[in-house]
Amino acid sequence: MINLYYHQNQLSSYEIIDDYYRTYTYHLTNFTCYIHLQCNRGPSPTCLHWTGICNGQIDCLDGEFDEEHCWQLEIKQCDDK
């Protein structure tokens, strides 16, 4: 939860939010990254999450690796019993 505070000497909501993030640093501690595809998502710690695979949206900056071979996943369906 983000708690914002207001200082009378700040002129805009942008300055309030900027001040908050400069004061309270967010420390990333745990990631769930899909490591079986070589996918450049940008600077660390950005990584490919398993929900980003075969979702119809290209998430890799260096190619369409996360959307390749999706037709194989769509063919395999469970039998309704």
BELJO-V352528 format. One record per backbone hydrogen bond with DSSP energy under -1.0 kcal/mol. CO is the residue of the C=O (numbers start at 1). NH is the residue of the N-H. E is the energy in kcal/mol with one decimal. If there is no record, write none. Layout:
co: (CO/CO)
nh: (NH/NH)
e: (E/E)
//
This chain:
co: (7/12/13/14/15/16/17/18/19/20/40/43/48/49/50/64/66/70/71/72)
nh: (10/16/17/18/19/20/21/22/23/24/61/46/34/52/53/67/54/74/75/76)
e: (-1.6/-1.6/-2.6/-2.8/-2.3/-2.0/-2.3/-1.6/-1.8/-2.9/-3.7/-2.0/-4.3/-2.2/-1.2/-1.8/-2.3/-1.8/-1.3/-1.0)
//
